[in-house]
């Protein structure tokens, strides 16, 4: 089943947080206990779900809140021009 059209409205800011903290994906994977492959899927926006336990572990390792890690993009109203 293809993902719902609105699935791409939630973005993951993992790359930004890693850069701000001077941490590599490999280092984060070791701290959190998640594979580098799974973190890469999350970082590149291809994940369709995340467990709360994983989110909590990421927030603890990155010293952040879930809202720092996730970003929501509202849908444009019907008929509104697309912003680029």
FIFISE-228225 format. One record per residue (C-alpha): x, y, z. Coordinates in steps of 0.2 Angstrom, whole numbers, plus 5000, padded with zeros to 4 digits. Example, Ala and Ser with C-alpha at 12.3 -4.5 7.8 and 13.67 -1.06 7.14 Angstrom:
2
+------+------+------+
:   px :   py :   pz :
+------+------+------+
: 5062 : 4978 : 5039 :
: 5068 : 4995 : 5036 :
+------+------+------+
! end
This chain:
84
+------+------+------+
:   px :   py :   pz :
+------+------+------+
: 5000 : 5000 : 5000 :
: 5008 : 5017 : 4995 :
: 5010 : 5030 : 5009 :
: 4997 : 5043 : 5012 :
: 5000 : 5059 : 5003 :
: 5002 : 5069 : 5019 :
: 5016 : 5057 : 5026 :
: 5030 : 5068 : 5019 :
: 5023 : 5083 : 5029 :
: 5033 : 5077 : 5044 :
: 5052 : 5080 : 5042 :
: 5066 : 5073 : 5053 :
: 5080 : 5086 : 5057 :
: 5092 : 5073 : 5063 :
: 5106 : 5079 : 5051 :
: 5104 : 5097 : 5059 :
: 5105 : 5090 : 5077 :
: 5120 : 5079 : 5073 :
: 5129 : 5094 : 5065 :
: 5125 : 5105 : 5079 :
: 5132 : 5092 : 5092 :
: 5147 : 5087 : 5081 :
: 5141 : 5069 : 5082 :
: 5142 : 5056 : 5068 :
: 5128 : 5045 : 5063 :
: 5139 : 5030 : 5069 :
: 5142 : 5037 : 5086 :
: 5123 : 5041 : 5088 :
: 5119 : 5023 : 5083 :
: 5131 : 5016 : 5096 :
: 5123 : 5028 : 5110 :
: 5105 : 5023 : 5105 :
: 5107 : 5005 : 5101 :
: 5100 : 5007 : 5083 :
: 5108 : 5002 : 5067 :
: 5116 : 5015 : 5057 :
: 5105 : 5009 : 5042 :
: 5089 : 5012 : 5052 :
: 5096 : 5029 : 5058 :
: 5100 : 5033 : 5040 :
: 5083 : 5028 : 5034 :
: 5076 : 5040 : 5047 :
: 5088 : 5054 : 5043 :
: 5084 : 5053 : 5024 :
: 5066 : 5055 : 5027 :
: 5061 : 5037 : 5021 :
: 5055 : 5030 : 5038 :
: 5036 : 5029 : 5040 :
: 5036 : 5026 : 5058 :
: 5046 : 5028 : 5074 :
: 5044 : 5019 : 5091 :
: 5042 : 5031 : 5106 :
: 5056 : 5021 : 5114 :
: 5068 : 5025 : 5099 :
: 5062 : 5043 : 5099 :
: 5066 : 5044 : 5118 :
: 5083 : 5037 : 5116 :
: 5087 : 5049 : 5102 :
: 5081 : 5064 : 5112 :
: 5092 : 5058 : 5127 :
: 5107 : 5055 : 5116 :
: 5105 : 5072 : 5107 :
: 5099 : 5081 : 5123 :
: 5084 : 5088 : 5114 :
: 5065 : 5087 : 5114 :
: 5054 : 5078 : 5101 :
: 5050 : 5094 : 5093 :
: 5068 : 5098 : 5090 :
: 5069 : 5082 : 5080 :
: 5053 : 5082 : 5070 :
: 5046 : 5096 : 5060 :
: 5028 : 5098 : 5053 :
: 5024 : 5107 : 5036 :
: 5006 : 5112 : 5035 :
: 4997 : 5108 : 5019 :
: 4994 : 5123 : 5007 :
: 4976 : 5128 : 5006 :
: 4967 : 5121 : 4991 :
: 4970 : 5132 : 4976 :
: 4985 : 5141 : 4984 :
: 5000 : 5143 : 4974 :
: 5015 : 5132 : 4979 :
: 5029 : 5141 : 4988 :
: 5047 : 5137 : 4982 :
+------+------+------+
! end
